[in-house]
C-alpha cells in the first residue's frame, strides 16, 4: 500500500470516531500497541529537540535501504501520533519519504489533540524522518 493510502486509512479511522474523546482514546491505544522502545536509544543523538515532551526518533534501515522508524515520547498522545506516523513511513525508501507530503498533521481530527508546541514538535519529527538518508 502506498504512503497516501496508509495515511488515508488512518484518517478514515479517526473520522469514523466522530467524538474527540474517542479519537484521543484511539491515539492512546496506538501508543499502548507500539513496539517497546530500546532504552539505549533514549539519548541526545535521537532526541527531537523541538518537541515539548522528550521525544526520541531513530531512523534505521534494512538491508535494502528501507526505513525502520521507531519513536517514543514521554507524552502518551505524542506516542500514539508517532505510532501512526511510523505506519506511514516504515518500509519506505529515502526517495519515497522525501517526496511524501504528510497530511496527518493538517487534519483537524488529528491536530485537535495537540497544542501548537506539540504540533511543531510532530512536524519536526516528520521532517527528520522524511530527510533521513
N, CA, C and O atoms as a Tinker XYZ file with bonds, in Angstrom:
   532  protein
     1  N      0.849000   -1.169000    0.000000    73     2
     2  CA     0.000000    0.000000    0.000000    64     1     3
     3  C      0.903000    1.244000    0.000000    63     2     4     5
     4  O      1.886000    1.298000    0.739000    81     3
     5  N      0.574000    2.222000   -0.815000    73     3     6
     6  CA     1.410000    3.424000   -0.870000    64     5     7
     7  C      1.172000    4.301000    0.364000    63     6     8     9
     8  O      0.212000    4.103000    1.109000    81     7
     9  N      2.064000    5.269000    0.560000    73     7    10
    10  CA     2.027000    6.100000    1.762000    64     9    11
    11  C      0.717000    6.879000    1.899000    63    10    12    13
    12  O      0.165000    6.979000    2.994000    81    11
    13  N      0.232000    7.420000    0.807000    73    11    14
    14  CA    -1.010000    8.196000    0.850000    64    13    15
    15  C     -2.184000    7.316000    1.265000    63    14    16    17
    16  O     -3.045000    7.746000    2.032000    81    15
    17  N     -2.221000    6.089000    0.760000    73    15    18
    18  CA    -3.305000    5.168000    1.128000    64    17    19
    19  C     -3.256000    4.818000    2.612000    63    18    20    21
    20  O     -4.293000    4.752000    3.271000    81    19
    21  N     -2.060000    4.596000    3.134000    73    19    22
    22  CA    -1.917000    4.312000    4.564000    64    21    23
    23  C     -2.426000    5.501000    5.373000    63    22    24    25
    24  O     -3.179000    5.341000    6.334000    81    23
    25  N     -2.004000    6.683000    4.970000    73    23    26
    26  CA    -2.427000    7.902000    5.659000    64    25    27
    27  C     -3.946000    8.092000    5.571000    63    26    28    29
    28  O     -4.586000    8.456000    6.557000    81    27
    29  N     -4.510000    7.848000    4.406000    73    27    30
    30  CA    -5.965000    7.968000    4.234000    64    29    31
    31  C     -6.717000    6.982000    5.121000    63    30    32    33
    32  O     -7.768000    7.318000    5.667000    81    31
    33  N     -6.187000    5.765000    5.268000    73    31    34
    34  CA    -6.813000    4.772000    6.147000    64    33    35
    35  C     -6.790000    5.240000    7.604000    63    34    36    37
    36  O     -7.775000    5.092000    8.326000    81    35
    37  N     -5.664000    5.800000    8.023000    73    35    38
    38  CA    -5.540000    6.314000    9.392000    64    37    39
    39  C     -6.557000    7.429000    9.626000    63    38    40    41
    40  O     -7.260000    7.444000   10.636000    81    39
    41  N     -6.620000    8.356000    8.681000    73    39    42
    42  CA    -7.555000    9.475000    8.819000    64    41    43
    43  C     -9.007000    9.001000    8.780000    63    42    44    45
    44  O     -9.855000    9.546000    9.486000    81    43
    45  N     -9.294000    7.999000    7.969000    73    43    46
    46  CA   -10.655000    7.445000    7.927000    64    45    47
    47  C    -11.023000    6.854000    9.285000    63    46    48    49
    48  O    -12.146000    7.028000    9.758000    81    47
    49  N    -10.070000    6.151000    9.913000    73    47    50
    50  CA   -10.320000    5.597000   11.246000    64    49    51
    51  C    -10.614000    6.705000   12.252000    63    50    52    53
    52  O    -11.538000    6.586000   13.056000    81    51
    53  N     -9.830000    7.781000   12.209000    73    51    54
    54  CA   -10.052000    8.901000   13.127000    64    53    55
    55  C    -11.399000    9.574000   12.884000    63    54    56    57
    56  O    -12.113000    9.906000   13.830000    81    55
    57  N    -11.743000    9.772000   11.614000    73    55    58
    58  CA   -13.007000   10.434000   11.283000    64    57    59
    59  C    -14.215000    9.564000   11.621000    63    58    60    61
    60  O    -15.294000   10.074000   11.924000    81    59
    61  N    -14.024000    8.259000   11.566000    73    59    62
    62  CA   -15.100000    7.339000   11.928000    64    61    63
    63  C    -15.468000    7.507000   13.407000    63    62    64    65
    64  O    -16.625000    7.348000   13.797000    81    63
    65  N    -14.465000    7.828000   14.212000    73    63    66
    66  CA   -14.679000    8.117000   15.632000    64    65    67
    67  C    -14.975000    9.608000   15.749000    63    66    68    69
    68  O    -14.079000   10.410000   16.012000    81    67
    69  N    -16.206000    9.961000   15.558000    73    67    70
    70  CA   -16.618000   11.363000   15.460000    64    69    71
    71  C    -16.376000   12.160000   16.742000    63    70    72    73
    72  O    -16.234000   13.381000   16.694000    81    71
    73  N    -16.329000   11.489000   17.862000    73    71    74
    74  CA   -16.170000   12.129000   19.161000    64    73    75
    75  C    -14.678000   12.334000   19.466000    63    74    76    77
    76  O    -13.907000   11.377000   19.400000    81    75
    77  N    -14.259000   13.563000   19.798000    73    75    78
    78  CA   -12.854000   13.821000   20.118000    64    77    79
    79  C    -12.315000   12.950000   21.258000    63    78    80    81
    80  O    -11.135000   12.599000   21.258000    81    79
    81  N    -13.153000   12.603000   22.215000    73    79    82
    82  CA   -12.705000   11.746000   23.315000    64    81    83
    83  C    -12.355000   10.356000   22.783000    63    82    84    85
    84  O    -11.355000    9.765000   23.193000    81    83
    85  N    -13.169000    9.842000   21.879000    73    83    86
    86  CA   -12.875000    8.540000   21.268000    64    85    87
    87  C    -11.624000    8.615000   20.399000    63    86    88    89
    88  O    -10.831000    7.674000   20.366000    81    87
    89  N    -11.448000    9.722000   19.701000    73    87    90
    90  CA   -10.249000    9.909000   18.882000    64    89    91
    91  C     -8.997000    9.914000   19.761000    63    90    92    93
    92  O     -7.990000    9.294000   19.421000    81    91
    93  N     -9.069000   10.613000   20.883000    73    91    94
    94  CA    -7.927000   10.640000   21.800000    64    93    95
    95  C     -7.659000    9.234000   22.340000    63    94    96    97
    96  O     -6.507000    8.823000   22.479000    81    95
    97  N     -8.724000    8.510000   22.638000    73    95    98
    98  CA    -8.572000    7.130000   23.081000    64    97    99
    99  C     -7.890000    6.266000   22.031000    63    98   100   101
   100  O     -7.092000    5.386000   22.356000    81    99
   101  N     -8.212000    6.526000   20.769000    73    99   102
   102  CA    -7.567000    5.817000   19.654000    64   101   103
   103  C     -6.067000    6.100000   19.654000    63   102   104   105
   104  O     -5.261000    5.182000   19.507000    81   103
   105  N     -5.688000    7.381000   19.819000    73   103   106
   106  CA    -4.266000    7.743000   19.873000    64   105   107
   107  C     -3.577000    7.056000   21.052000    63   106   108   109
   108  O     -2.481000    6.515000   20.908000    81   107
   109  N     -4.223000    7.083000   22.211000    73   107   110
   110  CA    -3.648000    6.437000   23.389000    64   109   111
   111  C     -3.514000    4.933000   23.163000    63   110   112   113
   112  O     -2.528000    4.325000   23.580000    81   111
   113  N     -4.499000    4.337000   22.508000    73   111   114
   114  CA    -4.428000    2.916000   22.189000    64   113   115
   115  C     -3.274000    2.591000   21.260000    63   114   116   117
   116  O     -2.608000    1.567000   21.418000    81   115
   117  N     -3.039000    3.458000   20.296000    73   115   118
   118  CA    -1.903000    3.270000   19.381000    64   117   119
   119  C     -0.590000    3.328000   20.151000    63   118   120   121
   120  O      0.344000    2.583000   19.854000    81   119
   121  N     -0.521000    4.214000   21.140000    73   119   122
   122  CA     0.679000    4.305000   21.977000    64   121   123
   123  C      0.889000    3.000000   22.734000    63   122   124   125
   124  O      2.013000    2.511000   22.847000    81   123
   125  N     -0.200000    2.440000   23.251000    73   123   126
   126  CA    -0.113000    1.203000   24.007000    64   125   127
   127  C      0.283000    0.002000   23.173000    63   126   128   129
   128  O      0.858000   -0.957000   23.690000    81   127
   129  N     -0.022000    0.048000   21.881000    73   127   130
   130  CA     0.302000   -1.061000   20.983000    64   129   131
   131  C      1.675000   -0.914000   20.332000    63   130   132   133
   132  O      2.136000   -1.828000   19.650000    81   131
   133  N      2.327000    0.224000   20.536000    73   131   134
   134  CA     3.621000    0.473000   19.894000    64   133   135
   135  C      4.671000   -0.504000   20.415000    63   134   136   137
   136  O      4.610000   -0.960000   21.557000    81   135
   137  N      5.623000   -0.807000   19.559000    73   135   138
   138  CA     6.723000   -1.692000   19.940000    64   137   139
   139  C      7.514000   -1.067000   21.089000    63   138   140   141
   140  O      7.621000    0.154000   21.195000    81   139
   141  N      8.058000   -1.917000   21.933000    73   139   142
   142  CA     8.880000   -1.426000   23.040000    64   141   143
   143  C     10.075000   -0.655000   22.484000    63   142   144   145
   144  O     10.708000   -1.082000   21.517000    81   143
   145  N     10.369000    0.460000   23.092000    73   143   146
   146  CA    11.462000    1.315000   22.630000    64   145   147
   147  C     12.717000    0.963000   23.420000    63   146   148   149
   148  O     12.697000    0.991000   24.651000    81   147
   149  N     13.809000    0.631000   22.732000    73   147   150
   150  CA    15.044000    0.259000   23.431000    64   149   151
   151  C     15.598000    1.423000   24.268000    63   150   152   153
   152  O     15.741000    2.544000   23.781000    81   151
   153  N     15.896000    1.134000   25.503000    73   151   154
   154  CA    16.385000    2.162000   26.435000    64   153   155
   155  C     17.651000    2.847000   25.921000    63   154   156   157
   156  O     17.823000    4.048000   26.132000    81   155
   157  N     18.532000    2.113000   25.256000    73   155   158
   158  CA    19.801000    2.704000   24.804000    64   157   159
   159  C     19.606000    3.753000   23.701000    63   158   160   161
   160  O     20.536000    4.499000   23.395000    81   159
   161  N     18.414000    3.818000   23.103000    73   159   162
   162  CA    18.148000    4.823000   22.069000    64   161   163
   163  C     17.552000    6.111000   22.643000    63   162   164   165
   164  O     17.330000    7.078000   21.914000    81   163
   165  N     17.296000    6.115000   23.950000    73   163   166
   166  CA    16.833000    7.347000   24.610000    64   165   167
   167  C     18.063000    8.180000   24.961000    63   166   168   169
   168  O     18.476000    8.265000   26.118000    81   167
   169  N     18.630000    8.785000   23.932000    73   167   170
   170  CA    19.847000    9.568000   24.117000    64   169   171
   171  C     19.757000   10.862000   23.317000    63   170   172   173
   172  O     18.814000   11.067000   22.552000    81   171
   173  N     20.737000   11.722000   23.500000    73   171   174
   174  CA    20.733000   13.023000   22.820000    64   173   175
   175  C     20.791000   12.898000   21.304000    63   174   176   177
   176  O     20.266000   13.755000   20.593000    81   175
   177  N     21.419000   11.846000   20.806000    73   175   178
   178  CA    21.547000   11.680000   19.353000    64   177   179
   179  C     20.190000   11.466000   18.686000    63   178   180   181
   180  O     20.018000   11.804000   17.515000    81   179
   181  N     19.237000   10.914000   19.410000    73   179   182
   182  CA    17.921000   10.604000   18.840000    64   181   183
   183  C     16.805000   11.507000   19.366000    63   182   184   185
   184  O     15.638000   11.323000   19.022000    81   183
   185  N     17.165000   12.475000   20.193000    73   183   186
   186  CA    16.192000   13.393000   20.780000    64   185   187
   187  C     15.720000   14.409000   19.744000    63   186   188   189
   188  O     16.529000   15.005000   19.033000    81   187
   189  N     14.410000   14.600000   19.666000    73   187   190
   190  CA    13.836000   15.627000   18.789000    64   189   191
   191  C     13.655000   16.867000   19.663000    63   190   192   193
   192  O     12.706000   16.953000   20.443000    81   191
   193  N     14.553000   17.804000   19.529000    73   191   194
   194  CA    14.617000   18.953000   20.433000    64   193   195
   195  C     13.419000   19.899000   20.320000    63   194   196   197
   196  O     13.117000   20.630000   21.263000    81   195
   197  N     12.748000   19.890000   19.190000    73   195   198
   198  CA    11.597000   20.782000   19.002000    64   197   199
   199  C     10.352000   20.310000   19.739000    63   198   200   201
   200  O      9.380000   21.057000   19.856000    81   199
   201  N     10.372000   19.084000   20.234000    73   199   202
   202  CA     9.201000   18.539000   20.920000    64   201   203
   203  C      9.120000   19.056000   22.352000    63   202   204   205
   204  O     10.131000   19.188000   23.042000    81   203
   205  N      7.904000   19.342000   22.778000    73   203   206
   206  CA     7.655000   19.846000   24.126000    64   205   207
   207  C      8.003000   18.773000   25.166000    63   206   208   209
   208  O      8.717000   19.050000   26.130000    81   207
   209  N      7.507000   17.570000   24.971000    73   207   210
   210  CA     7.857000   16.431000   25.823000    64   209   211
   211  C      9.048000   15.732000   25.175000    63   210   212   213
   212  O      9.179000   15.716000   23.951000    81   211
   213  N      9.905000   15.159000   25.999000    73   211   214
   214  CA    11.074000   14.495000   25.415000    64   213   215
   215  C     10.614000   13.381000   24.477000    63   214   216   217
   216  O      9.816000   12.518000   24.843000    81   215
   217  N     11.144000   13.431000   23.260000    73   215   218
   218  CA    10.739000   12.522000   22.186000    64   217   219
   219  C     11.989000   12.066000   21.450000    63   218   220   221
   220  O     12.868000   12.869000   21.137000    81   219
   221  N     12.057000   10.772000   21.180000    73   219   222
   222  CA    13.221000   10.201000   20.506000    64   221   223
   223  C     12.774000    9.489000   19.237000    63   222   224   225
   224  O     11.767000    8.781000   19.226000    81   223
   225  N     13.544000    9.690000   18.165000    73   223   226
   226  CA    13.240000    9.020000   16.899000    64   225   227
   227  C     14.540000    8.606000   16.210000    63   226   228   229
   228  O     15.215000    9.437000   15.603000    81   227
   229  N     14.888000    7.333000   16.303000    73   227   230
   230  CA    15.966000    6.827000   15.458000    64   229   231
   231  C     15.370000    6.333000   14.133000    63   230   232   233
   232  O     14.303000    5.719000   14.117000    81   231
   233  N     16.054000    6.600000   13.048000    73   231   234
   234  CA    15.639000    6.081000   11.744000    64   233   235
   235  C     16.762000    5.163000   11.284000    63   234   236   237
   236  O     17.851000    5.619000   10.938000    81   235
   237  N     16.487000    3.880000   11.283000    73   235   238
   238  CA    17.471000    2.900000   10.834000    64   237   239
   239  C     17.009000    2.354000    9.494000    63   238   240   241
   240  O     15.948000    2.736000    9.000000    81   239
   241  N     17.793000    1.465000    8.904000    73   239   242
   242  CA    17.469000    0.948000    7.573000    64   241   243
   243  C     17.665000   -0.555000    7.533000    63   242   244   245
   244  O     18.523000   -1.110000    8.220000    81   243
   245  N     16.850000   -1.198000    6.715000    73   243   246
   246  CA    17.054000   -2.621000    6.493000    64   245   247
   247  C     18.125000   -2.788000    5.415000    63   246   248   249
   248  O     18.708000   -1.799000    4.971000    81   247
   249  N     18.384000   -3.986000    5.001000    73   247   250
   250  CA    19.419000   -4.254000    4.008000    64   249   251
   251  C     19.133000   -3.683000    2.634000    63   250   252   253
   252  O     20.035000   -3.602000    1.800000    81   251
   253  N     17.885000   -3.281000    2.382000    73   251   254
   254  CA    17.507000   -2.737000    1.079000    64   253   255
   255  C     17.345000   -1.220000    1.104000    63   254   256   257
   256  O     16.835000   -0.638000    0.146000    81   255
   257  N     17.771000   -0.575000    2.187000    73   255   258
   258  CA    17.685000    0.877000    2.278000    64   257   259
   259  C     16.316000    1.408000    2.649000    63   258   260   261
   260  O     16.044000    2.598000    2.488000    81   259
   261  N     15.457000    0.541000    3.141000    73   259   262
   262  CA    14.118000    0.986000    3.549000    64   261   263
   263  C     14.145000    1.357000    5.033000    63   262   264   265
   264  O     14.827000    0.719000    5.835000    81   263
   265  N     13.398000    2.387000    5.378000    73   263   266
   266  CA    13.421000    2.921000    6.739000    64   265   267
   267  C     12.767000    1.981000    7.742000    63   266   268   269
   268  O     11.751000    1.341000    7.469000    81   267
   269  N     13.385000    1.927000    8.897000    73   267   270
   270  CA    12.806000    1.275000   10.068000    64   269   271
   271  C     12.701000    2.375000   11.120000    63   270   272   273
   272  O     13.664000    2.673000   11.827000    81   271
   273  N     11.515000    2.971000   11.211000    73   271   274
   274  CA    11.287000    4.113000   12.093000    64   273   275
   275  C     10.706000    3.615000   13.407000    63   274   276   277
   276  O      9.799000    2.782000   13.428000    81   275
   277  N     11.238000    4.133000   14.490000    73   275   278
   278  CA    10.728000    3.803000   15.809000    64   277   279
   279  C     10.748000    5.090000   16.615000    63   278   280   281
   280  O     11.756000    5.797000   16.625000    81   279
   281  N      9.663000    5.401000   17.282000    73   279   282
   282  CA     9.613000    6.635000   18.056000    64   281   283
   283  C      9.081000    6.398000   19.447000    63   282   284   285
   284  O      8.343000    5.444000   19.698000    81   283
   285  N      9.468000    7.284000   20.352000    73   283   286
   286  CA     8.967000    7.223000   21.714000    64   285   287
   287  C      8.888000    8.638000   22.263000    63   286   288   289
   288  O      9.628000    9.525000   21.835000    81   287
   289  N      7.996000    8.839000   23.205000    73   287   290
   290  CA     7.819000   10.148000   23.820000    64   289   291
   291  C      7.339000    9.972000   25.247000    63   290   292   293
   292  O      6.770000    8.940000   25.603000    81   291
   293  N      7.574000   10.985000   26.055000    73   291   294
   294  CA     7.045000   10.991000   27.413000    64   293   295
   295  C      5.555000   11.320000   27.424000    63   294   296   297
   296  O      4.899000   11.166000   28.453000    81   295
   297  N      5.018000   11.766000   26.304000    73   295   298
   298  CA     3.597000   12.081000   26.165000    64   297   299
   299  C      2.877000   10.915000   25.493000    63   298   300   301
   300  O      3.280000   10.465000   24.420000    81   299
   301  N      1.814000   10.432000   26.126000    73   299   302
   302  CA     1.041000    9.320000   25.555000    64   301   303
   303  C      0.446000    9.706000   24.203000    63   302   304   305
   304  O      0.496000    8.917000   23.259000    81   303
   305  N     -0.113000   10.908000   24.098000    73   303   306
   306  CA    -0.718000   11.337000   22.829000    64   305   307
   307  C      0.336000   11.409000   21.734000    63   306   308   309
   308  O      0.084000   10.993000   20.603000    81   307
   309  N      1.510000   11.929000   22.056000    73   307   310
   310  CA     2.585000   12.011000   21.057000    64   309   311
   311  C      3.067000   10.611000   20.698000    63   310   312   313
   312  O      3.369000   10.346000   19.535000    81   311
   313  N      3.143000    9.711000   21.673000    73   311   314
   314  CA     3.498000    8.315000   21.369000    64   313   315
   315  C      2.527000    7.726000   20.359000    63   314   316   317
   316  O      2.938000    7.063000   19.406000    81   315
   317  N      1.243000    7.967000   20.568000    73   315   318
   318  CA     0.232000    7.470000   19.633000    64   317   319
   319  C      0.393000    8.076000   18.259000    63   318   320   321
   320  O      0.286000    7.377000   17.251000    81   319
   321  N      0.650000    9.379000   18.207000    73   319   322
   322  CA     0.872000   10.048000   16.922000    64   321   323
   323  C      2.087000    9.466000   16.221000    63   322   324   325
   324  O      2.061000    9.237000   15.012000    81   323
   325  N      3.154000    9.224000   16.979000    73   323   326
   326  CA     4.363000    8.645000   16.383000    64   325   327
   327  C      4.098000    7.243000   15.845000    63   326   328   329
   328  O      4.627000    6.871000   14.798000    81   327
   329  N      3.289000    6.467000   16.549000    73   327   330
   330  CA     2.952000    5.124000   16.064000    64   329   331
   331  C      2.249000    5.210000   14.711000    63   330   332   333
   332  O      2.510000    4.398000   13.823000    81   331
   333  N      1.361000    6.189000   14.552000    73   331   334
   334  CA     0.662000    6.364000   13.273000    64   333   335
   335  C      1.614000    6.868000   12.192000    63   334   336   337
   336  O      1.545000    6.425000   11.046000    81   335
   337  N      2.489000    7.779000   12.552000    73   335   338
   338  CA     3.481000    8.290000   11.601000    64   337   339
   339  C      4.407000    7.157000   11.163000    63   338   340   341
   340  O      4.783000    7.074000    9.993000    81   339
   341  N      4.773000    6.286000   12.105000    73   339   342
   342  CA     5.593000    5.116000   11.765000    64   341   343
   343  C      4.900000    4.252000   10.715000    63   342   344   345
   344  O      5.544000    3.769000    9.783000    81   343
   345  N      3.586000    4.056000   10.864000    73   343   346
   346  CA     2.839000    3.256000    9.883000    64   345   347
   347  C      2.998000    3.819000    8.477000    63   346   348   349
   348  O      3.117000    3.068000    7.509000    81   347
   349  N      3.000000    5.129000    8.371000    73   347   350
   350  CA     3.102000    5.780000    7.061000    64   349   351
   351  C      4.516000    5.644000    6.494000    63   350   352   353
   352  O      4.676000    5.364000    5.306000    81   351
   353  N      5.536000    5.836000    7.323000    73   351   354
   354  CA     6.910000    5.962000    6.834000    64   353   355
   355  C      7.745000    4.683000    6.893000    63   354   356   357
   356  O      8.742000    4.578000    6.179000    81   355
   357  N      7.368000    3.716000    7.718000    73   355   358
   358  CA     8.158000    2.488000    7.812000    64   357   359
   359  C      8.184000    1.739000    6.488000    63   358   360   361
   360  O      7.181000    1.665000    5.779000    81   359
   361  N      9.335000    1.192000    6.171000    73   359   362
   362  CA     9.481000    0.391000    4.964000    64   361   363
   363  C      9.619000    1.196000    3.688000    63   362   364   365
   364  O      9.557000    0.638000    2.593000    81   363
   365  N      9.805000    2.493000    3.814000    73   363   366
   366  CA     9.893000    3.375000    2.634000    64   365   367
   367  C     11.339000    3.772000    2.375000    63   366   368   369
   368  O     12.145000    3.879000    3.300000    81   367
   369  N     11.647000    3.983000    1.126000    73   367   370
   370  CA    12.981000    4.437000    0.749000    64   369   371
   371  C     13.129000    5.918000    1.075000    63   370   372   373
   372  O     12.147000    6.607000    1.350000    81   371
   373  N     14.364000    6.395000    1.040000    73   371   374
   374  CA    14.627000    7.818000    1.281000    64   373   375
   375  C     13.903000    8.680000    0.249000    63   374   376   377
   376  O     13.400000    9.753000    0.584000    81   375
   377  N     13.847000    8.226000   -0.984000    73   375   378
   378  CA    13.166000    8.987000   -2.045000    64   377   379
   379  C     11.668000    9.060000   -1.762000    63   378   380   381
   380  O     11.064000   10.125000   -1.889000    81   379
   381  N     11.067000    7.937000   -1.382000    73   379   382
   382  CA     9.633000    7.928000   -1.061000    64   381   383
   383  C      9.332000    8.843000    0.125000    63   382   384   385
   384  O      8.376000    9.617000    0.090000    81   383
   385  N     10.149000    8.752000    1.172000    73   383   386
   386  CA     9.916000    9.566000    2.367000    64   385   387
   387  C     10.063000   11.051000    2.070000    63   386   388   389
   388  O      9.268000   11.863000    2.545000    81   387
   389  N     11.066000   11.408000    1.295000    73   387   390
   390  CA    11.297000   12.823000    0.975000    64   389   391
   391  C     10.192000   13.396000    0.096000    63   390   392   393
   392  O      9.860000   14.576000    0.210000    81   391
   393  N      9.624000   12.576000   -0.776000    73   391   394
   394  CA     8.605000   13.056000   -1.719000    64   393   395
   395  C      7.211000   13.151000   -1.092000    63   394   396   397
   396  O      6.341000   13.849000   -1.613000    81   395
   397  N      7.004000   12.458000    0.010000    73   395   398
   398  CA     5.664000   12.405000    0.617000    64   397   399
   399  C      5.363000   13.676000    1.412000    63   398   400   401
   400  O      6.181000   14.127000    2.213000    81   399
   401  N      4.199000   14.234000    1.184000    73   399   402
   402  CA     3.708000   15.364000    1.977000    64   401   403
   403  C      2.737000   14.789000    3.008000    63   402   404   405
   404  O      1.665000   14.296000    2.656000    81   403
   405  N      3.117000   14.855000    4.263000    73   403   406
   406  CA     2.307000   14.275000    5.337000    64   405   407
   407  C      1.092000   15.150000    5.620000    63   406   408   409
   408  O      1.228000   16.311000    6.005000    81   407
   409  N     -0.094000   14.583000    5.426000    73   407   410
   410  CA    -1.338000   15.315000    5.649000    64   409   411
   411  C     -1.947000   15.065000    7.030000    63   410   412   413
   412  O     -2.897000   15.744000    7.420000    81   411
   413  N     -1.409000   14.103000    7.762000    73   411   414
   414  CA    -1.946000   13.818000    9.091000    64   413   415
   415  C     -1.971000   15.066000    9.961000    63   414   416   417
   416  O     -2.963000   15.350000   10.633000    81   415
   417  N     -0.868000   15.809000    9.940000    73   415   418
   418  CA    -0.729000   16.956000   10.835000    64   417   419
   419  C     -1.692000   18.085000   10.498000    63   418   420   421
   420  O     -1.970000   18.934000   11.345000    81   419
   421  N     -2.198000   18.103000    9.283000    73   419   422
   422  CA    -3.115000   19.164000    8.852000    64   421   423
   423  C     -4.581000   18.819000    9.074000    63   422   424   425
   424  O     -5.448000   19.683000    8.944000    81   423
   425  N     -4.860000   17.583000    9.402000    73   423   426
   426  CA    -6.249000   17.160000    9.538000    64   425   427
   427  C     -6.770000   17.487000   10.939000    63   426   428   429
   428  O     -6.137000   17.129000   11.932000    81   427
   429  N     -7.918000   18.164000   11.026000    73   427   430
   430  CA    -8.458000   18.552000   12.337000    64   429   431
   431  C     -8.707000   17.375000   13.284000    63   430   432   433
   432  O     -8.548000   17.520000   14.496000    81   431
   433  N     -9.090000   16.227000   12.756000    73   431   434
   434  CA    -9.357000   15.067000   13.611000    64   433   435
   435  C     -8.082000   14.583000   14.299000    63   434   436   437
   436  O     -8.146000   13.969000   15.364000    81   435
   437  N     -6.945000   14.854000   13.703000    73   435   438
   438  CA    -5.649000   14.506000   14.280000    64   437   439
   439  C     -5.127000   15.669000   15.121000    63   438   440   441
   440  O     -4.779000   15.493000   16.288000    81   439
   441  N     -5.077000   16.847000   14.525000    73   439   442
   442  CA    -4.411000   18.008000   15.126000    64   441   443
   443  C     -5.094000   18.513000   16.393000    63   442   444   445
   444  O     -4.428000   19.093000   17.250000    81   443
   445  N     -6.390000   18.310000   16.534000    73   443   446
   446  CA    -7.119000   18.875000   17.686000    64   445   447
   447  C     -6.630000   18.340000   19.024000    63   446   448   449
   448  O     -6.934000   18.917000   20.068000    81   447
   449  N     -5.890000   17.261000   19.006000    73   447   450
   450  CA    -5.455000   16.628000   20.249000    64   449   451
   451  C     -4.102000   17.123000   20.737000    63   450   452   453
   452  O     -3.582000   16.641000   21.743000    81   451
   453  N     -3.538000   18.087000   20.021000    73   451   454
   454  CA    -2.194000   18.556000   20.337000    64   453   455
   455  C     -2.150000   20.076000   20.437000    63   454   456   457
   456  O     -2.879000   20.782000   19.741000    81   455
   457  N     -1.281000   20.562000   21.315000    73   455   458
   458  CA    -1.053000   22.001000   21.409000    64   457   459
   459  C     -0.222000   22.448000   20.209000    63   458   460   461
   460  O      0.301000   21.624000   19.459000    81   459
   461  N     -0.111000   23.743000   20.041000    73   459   462
   462  CA     0.719000   24.270000   18.948000    64   461   463
   463  C      2.167000   23.810000   19.094000    63   462   464   465
   464  O      2.818000   23.470000   18.107000    81   463
   465  N      2.662000   23.802000   20.321000    73   463   466
   466  CA     4.039000   23.345000   20.543000    64   465   467
   467  C      4.199000   21.867000   20.201000    63   466   468   469
   468  O      5.200000   21.465000   19.609000    81   467
   469  N      3.212000   21.064000   20.574000    73   467   470
   470  CA     3.272000   19.643000   20.228000    64   469   471
   471  C      3.217000   19.448000   18.717000    63   470   472   473
   472  O      3.926000   18.602000   18.171000    81   471
   473  N      2.379000   20.225000   18.045000    73   471   474
   474  CA     2.291000   20.122000   16.583000    64   473   475
   475  C      3.610000   20.529000   15.933000    63   474   476   477
   476  O      4.035000   19.924000   14.949000    81   475
   477  N      4.248000   21.547000   16.482000    73   475   478
   478  CA     5.564000   21.954000   15.967000    64   477   479
   479  C      6.557000   20.802000   16.129000    63   478   480   481
   480  O      7.341000   20.518000   15.223000    81   479
   481  N      6.518000   20.148000   17.278000    73   479   482
   482  CA     7.397000   19.010000   17.514000    64   481   483
   483  C      7.099000   17.836000   16.595000    63   482   484   485
   484  O      8.020000   17.196000   16.087000    81   483
   485  N      5.818000   17.550000   16.377000    73   483   486
   486  CA     5.457000   16.467000   15.456000    64   485   487
   487  C      5.886000   16.800000   14.031000    63   486   488   489
   488  O      6.325000   15.921000   13.289000    81   487
   489  N      5.760000   18.067000   13.653000    73   487   490
   490  CA     6.242000   18.494000   12.336000    64   489   491
   491  C      7.739000   18.280000   12.207000    63   490   492   493
   492  O      8.222000   17.843000   11.162000    81   491
   493  N      8.477000   18.588000   13.274000    73   491   494
   494  CA     9.925000   18.369000   13.270000    64   493   495
   495  C     10.246000   16.878000   13.181000    63   494   496   497
   496  O     11.198000   16.483000   12.508000    81   495
   497  N      9.451000   16.058000   13.859000    73   495   498
   498  CA     9.658000   14.610000   13.804000    64   497   499
   499  C      9.441000   14.084000   12.389000    63   498   500   501
   500  O     10.233000   13.284000   11.893000    81   499
   501  N      8.372000   14.531000   11.743000    73   499   502
   502  CA     8.099000   14.113000   10.360000    64   501   503
   503  C      9.226000   14.584000    9.443000    63   502   504   505
   504  O      9.671000   13.835000    8.574000    81   503
   505  N      9.685000   15.813000    9.629000    73   503   506
   506  CA    10.776000   16.340000    8.797000    64   505   507
   507  C     12.048000   15.521000    8.987000    63   506   508   509
   508  O     12.764000   15.251000    8.023000    81   507
   509  N     12.327000   15.128000   10.221000    73   507   510
   510  CA    13.508000   14.313000   10.498000    64   509   511
   511  C     13.406000   12.967000    9.782000    63   510   512   513
   512  O     14.365000   12.517000    9.154000    81   511
   513  N     12.243000   12.330000    9.879000    73   511   514
   514  CA    12.033000   11.029000    9.229000    64   513   515
   515  C     12.122000   11.168000    7.708000    63   514   516   517
   516  O     12.741000   10.343000    7.037000    81   515
   517  N     11.504000   12.208000    7.178000    73   515   518
   518  CA    11.479000   12.409000    5.723000    64   517   519
   519  C     12.858000   12.703000    5.160000    63   518   520   521
   520  O     13.154000   12.342000    4.021000    81   519
   521  N     13.703000   13.355000    5.946000    73   519   522
   522  CA    15.015000   13.759000    5.431000    64   521   523
   523  C     16.137000   12.787000    5.781000    63   522   524   525
   524  O     17.268000   12.967000    5.330000    81   523
   525  N     15.843000   11.760000    6.576000    73   523   526
   526  CA    16.880000   10.795000    6.946000    64   525   527
   527  C     17.352000   10.045000    5.704000    63   526   528   529
   528  O     16.546000    9.691000    4.844000    81   527
   529  N     18.652000    9.805000    5.615000    73   527   530
   530  CA    19.173000    9.091000    4.430000    64   529   531
   531  C     18.667000    7.661000    4.335000    63   530   532
   532  O     19.018000    6.944000    3.398000    81   531
